[in-house]
Amino acid sequence: MKRRTYNNVLKAVRLIQKKGYEKKESLEMAIKIFDEMELLNNGMSIEWRINQIVDKETWKREAELYKS
């Protein structure tokens, strides 16, 4: 089981913030990731899942492309 401890969540938030997301967004994303990983129980690490997140600028550009 992936333990969602305060320090682990803070570490995840910092990793997500490095990708350009605001603190509130990062916190929401981190909590979702911990919940997802616990449900999946696939043996992958939280860091692996966070690495799958694109940086915010890329996300914005791709979102604009799909609006058209």
CHARMM internal coordinates of N, CA and C (Angstrom, degrees):
IC EDIT
DIST 1 N 1 CA 1.4545
DIST 1 CA 1 C 1.5291
ANGL 1 N 1 CA 1 C 109.15
DIST 1 C 2 N 1.3142
ANGL 1 CA 1 C 2 N 116.11
DIHE 1 N 1 CA 1 C 2 N 138.31
DIST 2 N 2 CA 1.4611
ANGL 1 C 2 N 2 CA 121.42
DIHE 1 CA 1 C 2 N 2 CA 176.72
DIST 2 CA 2 C 1.5228
ANGL 2 N 2 CA 2 C 107.55
DIHE 1 C 2 N 2 CA 2 C -85.48
DIST 2 C 3 N 1.3291
ANGL 2 CA 2 C 3 N 116.09
DIHE 2 N 2 CA 2 C 3 N 116.63
DIST 3 N 3 CA 1.4538
ANGL 2 C 3 N 3 CA 119.19
DIHE 2 CA 2 C 3 N 3 CA -179.29
DIST 3 CA 3 C 1.5131
ANGL 3 N 3 CA 3 C 110.67
DIHE 2 C 3 N 3 CA 3 C -82.52
DIST 3 C 4 N 1.3219
ANGL 3 CA 3 C 4 N 114.11
DIHE 3 N 3 CA 3 C 4 N 126.54
DIST 4 N 4 CA 1.4629
ANGL 3 C 4 N 4 CA 120.02
DIHE 3 CA 3 C 4 N 4 CA 179.29
DIST 4 CA 4 C 1.5188
ANGL 4 N 4 CA 4 C 107.52
DIHE 3 C 4 N 4 CA 4 C -92.42
DIST 4 C 5 N 1.3049
ANGL 4 CA 4 C 5 N 116.60
DIHE 4 N 4 CA 4 C 5 N 75.48
DIST 5 N 5 CA 1.4520
ANGL 4 C 5 N 5 CA 120.48
DIHE 4 CA 4 C 5 N 5 CA 178.00
DIST 5 CA 5 C 1.5269
ANGL 5 N 5 CA 5 C 109.35
DIHE 4 C 5 N 5 CA 5 C -88.26
DIST 5 C 6 N 1.2864
ANGL 5 CA 5 C 6 N 115.18
DIHE 5 N 5 CA 5 C 6 N 161.76
DIST 6 N 6 CA 1.4601
ANGL 5 C 6 N 6 CA 121.29
DIHE 5 CA 5 C 6 N 6 CA -178.67
DIST 6 CA 6 C 1.5298
ANGL 6 N 6 CA 6 C 110.91
DIHE 5 C 6 N 6 CA 6 C -55.61
DIST 6 C 7 N 1.3342
ANGL 6 CA 6 C 7 N 117.38
DIHE 6 N 6 CA 6 C 7 N -48.60
DIST 7 N 7 CA 1.4690
ANGL 6 C 7 N 7 CA 120.34
DIHE 6 CA 6 C 7 N 7 CA -178.02
DIST 7 CA 7 C 1.5237
ANGL 7 N 7 CA 7 C 111.85
DIHE 6 C 7 N 7 CA 7 C -65.56
DIST 7 C 8 N 1.3236
ANGL 7 CA 7 C 8 N 117.42
DIHE 7 N 7 CA 7 C 8 N -37.80
DIST 8 N 8 CA 1.4660
ANGL 7 C 8 N 8 CA 119.99
DIHE 7 CA 7 C 8 N 8 CA 178.78
DIST 8 CA 8 C 1.5244
ANGL 8 N 8 CA 8 C 111.21
DIHE 7 C 8 N 8 CA 8 C -66.62
DIST 8 C 9 N 1.3261
ANGL 8 CA 8 C 9 N 116.03
DIHE 8 N 8 CA 8 C 9 N -39.11
DIST 9 N 9 CA 1.4657
ANGL 8 C 9 N 9 CA 119.58
DIHE 8 CA 8 C 9 N 9 CA 178.23
DIST 9 CA 9 C 1.5278
ANGL 9 N 9 CA 9 C 109.81
DIHE 8 C 9 N 9 CA 9 C -66.15
DIST 9 C 10 N 1.3248
ANGL 9 CA 9 C 10 N 117.01
DIHE 9 N 9 CA 9 C 10 N -42.78
DIST 10 N 10 CA 1.4682
ANGL 9 C 10 N 10 CA 119.98
DIHE 9 CA 9 C 10 N 10 CA 178.82
DIST 10 CA 10 C 1.5229
ANGL 10 N 10 CA 10 C 111.34
DIHE 9 C 10 N 10 CA 10 C -61.54
DIST 10 C 11 N 1.3245
ANGL 10 CA 10 C 11 N 117.05
DIHE 10 N 10 CA 10 C 11 N -40.35
DIST 11 N 11 CA 1.4636
ANGL 10 C 11 N 11 CA 120.50
DIHE 10 CA 10 C 11 N 11 CA 177.65
DIST 11 CA 11 C 1.5295
ANGL 11 N 11 CA 11 C 109.89
DIHE 10 C 11 N 11 CA 11 C -62.33
DIST 11 C 12 N 1.3212
ANGL 11 CA 11 C 12 N 116.83
DIHE 11 N 11 CA 11 C 12 N -44.46
DIST 12 N 12 CA 1.4624
ANGL 11 C 12 N 12 CA 121.00
DIHE 11 CA 11 C 12 N 12 CA 178.86
DIST 12 CA 12 C 1.5275
ANGL 12 N 12 CA 12 C 110.48
DIHE 11 C 12 N 12 CA 12 C -62.56
DIST 12 C 13 N 1.3228
ANGL 12 CA 12 C 13 N 117.04
DIHE 12 N 12 CA 12 C 13 N -41.98
DIST 13 N 13 CA 1.4666
ANGL 12 C 13 N 13 CA 121.36
DIHE 12 CA 12 C 13 N 13 CA 178.89
DIST 13 CA 13 C 1.5198
ANGL 13 N 13 CA 13 C 109.92
DIHE 12 C 13 N 13 CA 13 C -59.53
DIST 13 C 14 N 1.3217
ANGL 13 CA 13 C 14 N 117.49
DIHE 13 N 13 CA 13 C 14 N -44.79
DIST 14 N 14 CA 1.4760
ANGL 13 C 14 N 14 CA 120.49
DIHE 13 CA 13 C 14 N 14 CA -179.94
DIST 14 CA 14 C 1.5276
ANGL 14 N 14 CA 14 C 111.19
DIHE 13 C 14 N 14 CA 14 C -63.08
DIST 14 C 15 N 1.3196
ANGL 14 CA 14 C 15 N 116.68
DIHE 14 N 14 CA 14 C 15 N -41.26
DIST 15 N 15 CA 1.4660
ANGL 14 C 15 N 15 CA 119.79
DIHE 14 CA 14 C 15 N 15 CA 179.06
DIST 15 CA 15 C 1.5299
ANGL 15 N 15 CA 15 C 111.13
DIHE 14 C 15 N 15 CA 15 C -63.41
DIST 15 C 16 N 1.3195
ANGL 15 CA 15 C 16 N 116.50
DIHE 15 N 15 CA 15 C 16 N -39.84
DIST 16 N 16 CA 1.4615
ANGL 15 C 16 N 16 CA 120.57
DIHE 15 CA 15 C 16 N 16 CA 179.89
DIST 16 CA 16 C 1.5302
ANGL 16 N 16 CA 16 C 110.18
DIHE 15 C 16 N 16 CA 16 C -71.20
DIST 16 C 17 N 1.3266
ANGL 16 CA 16 C 17 N 117.22
DIHE 16 N 16 CA 16 C 17 N -38.67
DIST 17 N 17 CA 1.4646
ANGL 16 C 17 N 17 CA 120.33
DIHE 16 CA 16 C 17 N 17 CA 178.30
DIST 17 CA 17 C 1.5229
ANGL 17 N 17 CA 17 C 111.23
DIHE 16 C 17 N 17 CA 17 C -61.20
DIST 17 C 18 N 1.3167
ANGL 17 CA 17 C 18 N 117.59
DIHE 17 N 17 CA 17 C 18 N -33.05
DIST 18 N 18 CA 1.4606
ANGL 17 C 18 N 18 CA 120.74
DIHE 17 CA 17 C 18 N 18 CA 178.20
DIST 18 CA 18 C 1.5236
ANGL 18 N 18 CA 18 C 111.43
DIHE 17 C 18 N 18 CA 18 C -62.99
DIST 18 C 19 N 1.3152
ANGL 18 CA 18 C 19 N 116.71
DIHE 18 N 18 CA 18 C 19 N -17.99
DIST 19 N 19 CA 1.4635
ANGL 18 C 19 N 19 CA 121.22
DIHE 18 CA 18 C 19 N 19 CA 178.27
DIST 19 CA 19 C 1.5326
ANGL 19 N 19 CA 19 C 111.31
DIHE 18 C 19 N 19 CA 19 C -89.45
DIST 19 C 20 N 1.3466
ANGL 19 CA 19 C 20 N 117.05
DIHE 19 N 19 CA 19 C 20 N 4.84
DIST 20 N 20 CA 1.4573
ANGL 19 C 20 N 20 CA 120.99
DIHE 19 CA 19 C 20 N 20 CA 174.04
DIST 20 CA 20 C 1.5134
ANGL 20 N 20 CA 20 C 116.01
DIHE 19 C 20 N 20 CA 20 C 99.98
DIST 20 C 21 N 1.3118
ANGL 20 CA 20 C 21 N 117.51
DIHE 20 N 20 CA 20 C 21 N 5.07
DIST 21 N 21 CA 1.4607
ANGL 20 C 21 N 21 CA 120.39
DIHE 20 CA 20 C 21 N 21 CA -179.71
DIST 21 CA 21 C 1.5238
ANGL 21 N 21 CA 21 C 110.68
DIHE 20 C 21 N 21 CA 21 C -87.19
DIST 21 C 22 N 1.3295
ANGL 21 CA 21 C 22 N 116.21
DIHE 21 N 21 CA 21 C 22 N 149.58
DIST 22 N 22 CA 1.4610
ANGL 21 C 22 N 22 CA 122.21
DIHE 21 CA 21 C 22 N 22 CA 178.04
DIST 22 CA 22 C 1.5284
ANGL 22 N 22 CA 22 C 109.56
DIHE 21 C 22 N 22 CA 22 C -68.82
DIST 22 C 23 N 1.3289
ANGL 22 CA 22 C 23 N 115.86
DIHE 22 N 22 CA 22 C 23 N 162.92
DIST 23 N 23 CA 1.4650
ANGL 22 C 23 N 23 CA 120.50
DIHE 22 CA 22 C 23 N 23 CA -176.73
DIST 23 CA 23 C 1.5289
ANGL 23 N 23 CA 23 C 112.06
DIHE 22 C 23 N 23 CA 23 C -59.75
DIST 23 C 24 N 1.3301
ANGL 23 CA 23 C 24 N 117.12
DIHE 23 N 23 CA 23 C 24 N -44.74
DIST 24 N 24 CA 1.4646
ANGL 23 C 24 N 24 CA 120.14
DIHE 23 CA 23 C 24 N 24 CA -178.68
DIST 24 CA 24 C 1.5340
ANGL 24 N 24 CA 24 C 110.87
DIHE 23 C 24 N 24 CA 24 C -63.76
DIST 24 C 25 N 1.3366
ANGL 24 CA 24 C 25 N 115.93
DIHE 24 N 24 CA 24 C 25 N -44.85
DIST 25 N 25 CA 1.4722
ANGL 24 C 25 N 25 CA 120.24
DIHE 24 CA 24 C 25 N 25 CA 177.75
DIST 25 CA 25 C 1.5227
ANGL 25 N 25 CA 25 C 110.26
DIHE 24 C 25 N 25 CA 25 C -60.27
DIST 25 C 26 N 1.3215
ANGL 25 CA 25 C 26 N 115.74
DIHE 25 N 25 CA 25 C 26 N -44.04
DIST 26 N 26 CA 1.4598
ANGL 25 C 26 N 26 CA 121.20
DIHE 25 CA 25 C 26 N 26 CA -178.08
DIST 26 CA 26 C 1.5256
ANGL 26 N 26 CA 26 C 111.13
DIHE 25 C 26 N 26 CA 26 C -62.93
DIST 26 C 27 N 1.3094
ANGL 26 CA 26 C 27 N 116.82
DIHE 26 N 26 CA 26 C 27 N -41.16
DIST 27 N 27 CA 1.4621
ANGL 26 C 27 N 27 CA 120.81
DIHE 26 CA 26 C 27 N 27 CA 178.97
DIST 27 CA 27 C 1.5269
ANGL 27 N 27 CA 27 C 110.69
DIHE 26 C 27 N 27 CA 27 C -63.69
DIST 27 C 28 N 1.3253
ANGL 27 CA 27 C 28 N 115.91
DIHE 27 N 27 CA 27 C 28 N -45.80
DIST 28 N 28 CA 1.4722
ANGL 27 C 28 N 28 CA 120.01
DIHE 27 CA 27 C 28 N 28 CA 178.84
DIST 28 CA 28 C 1.5286
ANGL 28 N 28 CA 28 C 110.83
DIHE 27 C 28 N 28 CA 28 C -61.33
DIST 28 C 29 N 1.3252
ANGL 28 CA 28 C 29 N 115.89
DIHE 28 N 28 CA 28 C 29 N -42.86
DIST 29 N 29 CA 1.4584
ANGL 28 C 29 N 29 CA 120.23
DIHE 28 CA 28 C 29 N 29 CA -179.79
DIST 29 CA 29 C 1.5266
ANGL 29 N 29 CA 29 C 110.95
DIHE 28 C 29 N 29 CA 29 C -65.57
DIST 29 C 30 N 1.3217
ANGL 29 CA 29 C 30 N 116.80
DIHE 29 N 29 CA 29 C 30 N -42.64
DIST 30 N 30 CA 1.4651
ANGL 29 C 30 N 30 CA 121.01
DIHE 29 CA 29 C 30 N 30 CA -179.17
DIST 30 CA 30 C 1.5310
ANGL 30 N 30 CA 30 C 110.87
DIHE 29 C 30 N 30 CA 30 C -61.31
DIST 30 C 31 N 1.3069
ANGL 30 CA 30 C 31 N 116.76
DIHE 30 N 30 CA 30 C 31 N -44.98
DIST 31 N 31 CA 1.4701
ANGL 30 C 31 N 31 CA 119.92
DIHE 30 CA 30 C 31 N 31 CA -179.89
DIST 31 CA 31 C 1.5246
ANGL 31 N 31 CA 31 C 110.21
DIHE 30 C 31 N 31 CA 31 C -63.30
DIST 31 C 32 N 1.3359
ANGL 31 CA 31 C 32 N 116.84
DIHE 31 N 31 CA 31 C 32 N -42.37
DIST 32 N 32 CA 1.4676
ANGL 31 C 32 N 32 CA 120.19
DIHE 31 CA 31 C 32 N 32 CA 177.55
DIST 32 CA 32 C 1.5248
ANGL 32 N 32 CA 32 C 111.17
DIHE 31 C 32 N 32 CA 32 C -60.95
DIST 32 C 33 N 1.3250
ANGL 32 CA 32 C 33 N 115.72
DIHE 32 N 32 CA 32 C 33 N -41.93
DIST 33 N 33 CA 1.4670
ANGL 32 C 33 N 33 CA 119.92
DIHE 32 CA 32 C 33 N 33 CA -179.24
DIST 33 CA 33 C 1.5231
ANGL 33 N 33 CA 33 C 110.66
DIHE 32 C 33 N 33 CA 33 C -62.66
DIST 33 C 34 N 1.3237
ANGL 33 CA 33 C 34 N 117.32
DIHE 33 N 33 CA 33 C 34 N -45.27
DIST 34 N 34 CA 1.4627
ANGL 33 C 34 N 34 CA 119.53
DIHE 33 CA 33 C 34 N 34 CA 178.45
DIST 34 CA 34 C 1.5214
ANGL 34 N 34 CA 34 C 110.81
DIHE 33 C 34 N 34 CA 34 C -60.67
DIST 34 C 35 N 1.3255
ANGL 34 CA 34 C 35 N 116.67
DIHE 34 N 34 CA 34 C 35 N -42.21
DIST 35 N 35 CA 1.4645
ANGL 34 C 35 N 35 CA 120.00
DIHE 34 CA 34 C 35 N 35 CA 178.75
DIST 35 CA 35 C 1.5280
ANGL 35 N 35 CA 35 C 111.49
DIHE 34 C 35 N 35 CA 35 C -64.08
DIST 35 C 36 N 1.3421
ANGL 35 CA 35 C 36 N 116.71
DIHE 35 N 35 CA 35 C 36 N -44.84
DIST 36 N 36 CA 1.4691
ANGL 35 C 36 N 36 CA 121.70
DIHE 35 CA 35 C 36 N 36 CA 178.69
DIST 36 CA 36 C 1.5270
ANGL 36 N 36 CA 36 C 111.12
DIHE 35 C 36 N 36 CA 36 C -59.57
DIST 36 C 37 N 1.3148
ANGL 36 CA 36 C 37 N 115.78
DIHE 36 N 36 CA 36 C 37 N -48.29
DIST 37 N 37 CA 1.4563
ANGL 36 C 37 N 37 CA 120.39
DIHE 36 CA 36 C 37 N 37 CA -175.59
DIST 37 CA 37 C 1.5255
ANGL 37 N 37 CA 37 C 111.36
DIHE 36 C 37 N 37 CA 37 C -64.49
DIST 37 C 38 N 1.3208
ANGL 37 CA 37 C 38 N 115.93
DIHE 37 N 37 CA 37 C 38 N -35.17
DIST 38 N 38 CA 1.4605
ANGL 37 C 38 N 38 CA 119.15
DIHE 37 CA 37 C 38 N 38 CA 177.80
DIST 38 CA 38 C 1.5300
ANGL 38 N 38 CA 38 C 110.44
DIHE 37 C 38 N 38 CA 38 C -66.69
DIST 38 C 39 N 1.3311
ANGL 38 CA 38 C 39 N 116.23
DIHE 38 N 38 CA 38 C 39 N -40.07
DIST 39 N 39 CA 1.4624
ANGL 38 C 39 N 39 CA 119.97
DIHE 38 CA 38 C 39 N 39 CA 178.88
DIST 39 CA 39 C 1.5283
ANGL 39 N 39 CA 39 C 111.84
DIHE 38 C 39 N 39 CA 39 C -69.14
DIST 39 C 40 N 1.3330
ANGL 39 CA 39 C 40 N 116.08
DIHE 39 N 39 CA 39 C 40 N -41.00
DIST 40 N 40 CA 1.4631
ANGL 39 C 40 N 40 CA 120.17
DIHE 39 CA 39 C 40 N 40 CA -178.55
DIST 40 CA 40 C 1.5239
ANGL 40 N 40 CA 40 C 112.18
DIHE 39 C 40 N 40 CA 40 C -68.99
DIST 40 C 41 N 1.3204
ANGL 40 CA 40 C 41 N 115.40
DIHE 40 N 40 CA 40 C 41 N -40.60
DIST 41 N 41 CA 1.4628
ANGL 40 C 41 N 41 CA 121.30
DIHE 40 CA 40 C 41 N 41 CA 179.85
DIST 41 CA 41 C 1.5349
ANGL 41 N 41 CA 41 C 110.97
DIHE 40 C 41 N 41 CA 41 C 47.68
DIST 41 C 42 N 1.3386
ANGL 41 CA 41 C 42 N 115.98
DIHE 41 N 41 CA 41 C 42 N 46.32
DIST 42 N 42 CA 1.4621
ANGL 41 C 42 N 42 CA 120.57
DIHE 41 CA 41 C 42 N 42 CA -175.95
DIST 42 CA 42 C 1.5298
ANGL 42 N 42 CA 42 C 113.74
DIHE 41 C 42 N 42 CA 42 C -98.45
DIST 42 C 43 N 1.3096
ANGL 42 CA 42 C 43 N 117.19
DIHE 42 N 42 CA 42 C 43 N 5.13
DIST 43 N 43 CA 1.4567
ANGL 42 C 43 N 43 CA 120.57
DIHE 42 CA 42 C 43 N 43 CA 177.27
DIST 43 CA 43 C 1.5116
ANGL 43 N 43 CA 43 C 115.21
DIHE 42 C 43 N 43 CA 43 C 83.72
DIST 43 C 44 N 1.3165
ANGL 43 CA 43 C 44 N 117.60
DIHE 43 N 43 CA 43 C 44 N -4.15
DIST 44 N 44 CA 1.4622
ANGL 43 C 44 N 44 CA 120.20
DIHE 43 CA 43 C 44 N 44 CA 179.40
DIST 44 CA 44 C 1.5324
ANGL 44 N 44 CA 44 C 108.67
DIHE 43 C 44 N 44 CA 44 C -80.30
DIST 44 C 45 N 1.3201
ANGL 44 CA 44 C 45 N 115.70
DIHE 44 N 44 CA 44 C 45 N 152.44
DIST 45 N 45 CA 1.4576
ANGL 44 C 45 N 45 CA 120.29
DIHE 44 CA 44 C 45 N 45 CA -177.79
DIST 45 CA 45 C 1.5253
ANGL 45 N 45 CA 45 C 111.66
DIHE 44 C 45 N 45 CA 45 C -84.47
DIST 45 C 46 N 1.3080
ANGL 45 CA 45 C 46 N 114.87
DIHE 45 N 45 CA 45 C 46 N 162.06
DIST 46 N 46 CA 1.4665
ANGL 45 C 46 N 46 CA 121.28
DIHE 45 CA 45 C 46 N 46 CA 175.61
DIST 46 CA 46 C 1.5287
ANGL 46 N 46 CA 46 C 109.04
DIHE 45 C 46 N 46 CA 46 C -62.15
DIST 46 C 47 N 1.3287
ANGL 46 CA 46 C 47 N 115.85
DIHE 46 N 46 CA 46 C 47 N -40.66
DIST 47 N 47 CA 1.4651
ANGL 46 C 47 N 47 CA 119.94
DIHE 46 CA 46 C 47 N 47 CA 179.67
DIST 47 CA 47 C 1.5273
ANGL 47 N 47 CA 47 C 110.65
DIHE 46 C 47 N 47 CA 47 C -60.42
DIST 47 C 48 N 1.3269
ANGL 47 CA 47 C 48 N 117.37
DIHE 47 N 47 CA 47 C 48 N -39.68
DIST 48 N 48 CA 1.4686
ANGL 47 C 48 N 48 CA 121.43
DIHE 47 CA 47 C 48 N 48 CA 177.09
DIST 48 CA 48 C 1.5246
ANGL 48 N 48 CA 48 C 109.81
DIHE 47 C 48 N 48 CA 48 C -58.13
DIST 48 C 49 N 1.3247
ANGL 48 CA 48 C 49 N 116.57
DIHE 48 N 48 CA 48 C 49 N -46.06
DIST 49 N 49 CA 1.4717
ANGL 48 C 49 N 49 CA 120.83
DIHE 48 CA 48 C 49 N 49 CA -178.94
DIST 49 CA 49 C 1.5196
ANGL 49 N 49 CA 49 C 111.00
DIHE 48 C 49 N 49 CA 49 C -65.39
DIST 49 C 50 N 1.3190
ANGL 49 CA 49 C 50 N 117.58
DIHE 49 N 49 CA 49 C 50 N -41.05
DIST 50 N 50 CA 1.4599
ANGL 49 C 50 N 50 CA 121.43
DIHE 49 CA 49 C 50 N 50 CA 179.45
DIST 50 CA 50 C 1.5336
ANGL 50 N 50 CA 50 C 109.98
DIHE 49 C 50 N 50 CA 50 C -64.26
DIST 50 C 51 N 1.3140
ANGL 50 CA 50 C 51 N 117.37
DIHE 50 N 50 CA 50 C 51 N -35.86
DIST 51 N 51 CA 1.4681
ANGL 50 C 51 N 51 CA 120.69
DIHE 50 CA 50 C 51 N 51 CA 177.59
DIST 51 CA 51 C 1.5216
ANGL 51 N 51 CA 51 C 111.82
DIHE 50 C 51 N 51 CA 51 C -64.08
DIST 51 C 52 N 1.3204
ANGL 51 CA 51 C 52 N 118.07
DIHE 51 N 51 CA 51 C 52 N -20.81
DIST 52 N 52 CA 1.4614
ANGL 51 C 52 N 52 CA 122.11
DIHE 51 CA 51 C 52 N 52 CA 179.07
DIST 52 CA 52 C 1.5397
ANGL 52 N 52 CA 52 C 111.73
DIHE 51 C 52 N 52 CA 52 C -77.48
DIST 52 C 53 N 1.3180
ANGL 52 CA 52 C 53 N 117.23
DIHE 52 N 52 CA 52 C 53 N -15.02
DIST 53 N 53 CA 1.4616
ANGL 52 C 53 N 53 CA 122.02
DIHE 52 CA 52 C 53 N 53 CA -178.82
DIST 53 CA 53 C 1.5295
ANGL 53 N 53 CA 53 C 108.89
DIHE 52 C 53 N 53 CA 53 C -78.02
DIST 53 C 54 N 1.3230
ANGL 53 CA 53 C 54 N 116.27
DIHE 53 N 53 CA 53 C 54 N 129.46
DIST 54 N 54 CA 1.4686
ANGL 53 C 54 N 54 CA 119.35
DIHE 53 CA 53 C 54 N 54 CA 176.83
DIST 54 CA 54 C 1.5216
ANGL 54 N 54 CA 54 C 109.26
DIHE 53 C 54 N 54 CA 54 C -78.79
DIST 54 C 55 N 1.3240
ANGL 54 CA 54 C 55 N 115.80
DIHE 54 N 54 CA 54 C 55 N 155.91
DIST 55 N 55 CA 1.4598
ANGL 54 C 55 N 55 CA 118.26
DIHE 54 CA 54 C 55 N 55 CA 177.86
DIST 55 CA 55 C 1.5278
ANGL 55 N 55 CA 55 C 108.96
DIHE 54 C 55 N 55 CA 55 C -66.96
DIST 55 C 56 N 1.3125
ANGL 55 CA 55 C 56 N 115.68
DIHE 55 N 55 CA 55 C 56 N 158.67
DIST 56 N 56 CA 1.4607
ANGL 55 C 56 N 56 CA 120.80
DIHE 55 CA 55 C 56 N 56 CA -172.60
DIST 56 CA 56 C 1.5293
ANGL 56 N 56 CA 56 C 112.81
DIHE 55 C 56 N 56 CA 56 C -62.36
DIST 56 C 57 N 1.3106
ANGL 56 CA 56 C 57 N 118.42
DIHE 56 N 56 CA 56 C 57 N -38.21
DIST 57 N 57 CA 1.4621
ANGL 56 C 57 N 57 CA 120.63
DIHE 56 CA 56 C 57 N 57 CA 179.73
DIST 57 CA 57 C 1.5240
ANGL 57 N 57 CA 57 C 111.12
DIHE 56 C 57 N 57 CA 57 C -63.08
DIST 57 C 58 N 1.3140
ANGL 57 CA 57 C 58 N 116.95
DIHE 57 N 57 CA 57 C 58 N -42.58
DIST 58 N 58 CA 1.4707
ANGL 57 C 58 N 58 CA 120.86
DIHE 57 CA 57 C 58 N 58 CA 177.19
DIST 58 CA 58 C 1.5185
ANGL 58 N 58 CA 58 C 109.80
DIHE 57 C 58 N 58 CA 58 C -63.19
DIST 58 C 59 N 1.3249
ANGL 58 CA 58 C 59 N 115.99
DIHE 58 N 58 CA 58 C 59 N -42.70
DIST 59 N 59 CA 1.4655
ANGL 58 C 59 N 59 CA 121.02
DIHE 58 CA 58 C 59 N 59 CA 179.49
DIST 59 CA 59 C 1.5289
ANGL 59 N 59 CA 59 C 110.53
DIHE 58 C 59 N 59 CA 59 C -59.60
DIST 59 C 60 N 1.3320
ANGL 59 CA 59 C 60 N 116.47
DIHE 59 N 59 CA 59 C 60 N -43.92
DIST 60 N 60 CA 1.4647
ANGL 59 C 60 N 60 CA 120.63
DIHE 59 CA 59 C 60 N 60 CA 179.43
DIST 60 CA 60 C 1.5280
ANGL 60 N 60 CA 60 C 111.20
DIHE 59 C 60 N 60 CA 60 C -62.51
DIST 60 C 61 N 1.3388
ANGL 60 CA 60 C 61 N 116.53
DIHE 60 N 60 CA 60 C 61 N -45.76
DIST 61 N 61 CA 1.4726
ANGL 60 C 61 N 61 CA 120.68
DIHE 60 CA 60 C 61 N 61 CA 179.73
DIST 61 CA 61 C 1.5224
ANGL 61 N 61 CA 61 C 111.02
DIHE 60 C 61 N 61 CA 61 C -60.88
DIST 61 C 62 N 1.3165
ANGL 61 CA 61 C 62 N 116.81
DIHE 61 N 61 CA 61 C 62 N -44.83
DIST 62 N 62 CA 1.4650
ANGL 61 C 62 N 62 CA 120.05
DIHE 61 CA 61 C 62 N 62 CA -179.65
DIST 62 CA 62 C 1.5220
ANGL 62 N 62 CA 62 C 111.36
DIHE 61 C 62 N 62 CA 62 C -67.11
DIST 62 C 63 N 1.3140
ANGL 62 CA 62 C 63 N 117.19
DIHE 62 N 62 CA 62 C 63 N -35.86
DIST 63 N 63 CA 1.4618
ANGL 62 C 63 N 63 CA 120.46
DIHE 62 CA 62 C 63 N 63 CA 178.11
DIST 63 CA 63 C 1.5267
ANGL 63 N 63 CA 63 C 110.58
DIHE 62 C 63 N 63 CA 63 C -63.55
DIST 63 C 64 N 1.3298
ANGL 63 CA 63 C 64 N 116.46
DIHE 63 N 63 CA 63 C 64 N -39.68
DIST 64 N 64 CA 1.4620
ANGL 63 C 64 N 64 CA 121.15
DIHE 63 CA 63 C 64 N 64 CA 178.41
DIST 64 CA 64 C 1.5236
ANGL 64 N 64 CA 64 C 110.77
DIHE 63 C 64 N 64 CA 64 C -64.50
DIST 64 C 65 N 1.3110
ANGL 64 CA 64 C 65 N 117.25
DIHE 64 N 64 CA 64 C 65 N -39.63
DIST 65 N 65 CA 1.4648
ANGL 64 C 65 N 65 CA 121.06
DIHE 64 CA 64 C 65 N 65 CA 179.75
DIST 65 CA 65 C 1.5268
ANGL 65 N 65 CA 65 C 111.18
DIHE 64 C 65 N 65 CA 65 C -62.35
DIST 65 C 66 N 1.3209
ANGL 65 CA 65 C 66 N 116.57
DIHE 65 N 65 CA 65 C 66 N -38.25
DIST 66 N 66 CA 1.4614
ANGL 65 C 66 N 66 CA 119.80
DIHE 65 CA 65 C 66 N 66 CA -177.58
DIST 66 CA 66 C 1.5288
ANGL 66 N 66 CA 66 C 112.79
DIHE 65 C 66 N 66 CA 66 C -78.91
DIST 66 C 67 N 1.3272
ANGL 66 CA 66 C 67 N 117.11
DIHE 66 N 66 CA 66 C 67 N -17.17
DIST 67 N 67 CA 1.4730
ANGL 66 C 67 N 67 CA 120.27
DIHE 66 CA 66 C 67 N 67 CA 176.88
DIST 67 CA 67 C 1.5170
ANGL 67 N 67 CA 67 C 110.79
DIHE 66 C 67 N 67 CA 67 C -70.63
DIST 67 C 68 N 1.3214
ANGL 67 CA 67 C 68 N 115.56
DIHE 67 N 67 CA 67 C 68 N -32.75
DIST 68 N 68 CA 1.4797
ANGL 67 C 68 N 68 CA 120.30
DIHE 67 CA 67 C 68 N 68 CA -175.57
DIST 68 CA 68 C 1.4894
ANGL 68 N 68 CA 68 C 112.91
DIHE 67 C 68 N 68 CA 68 C -68.97
END
COOR INIT
IC SEED 1 N 1 CA 1 C
IC BUILD
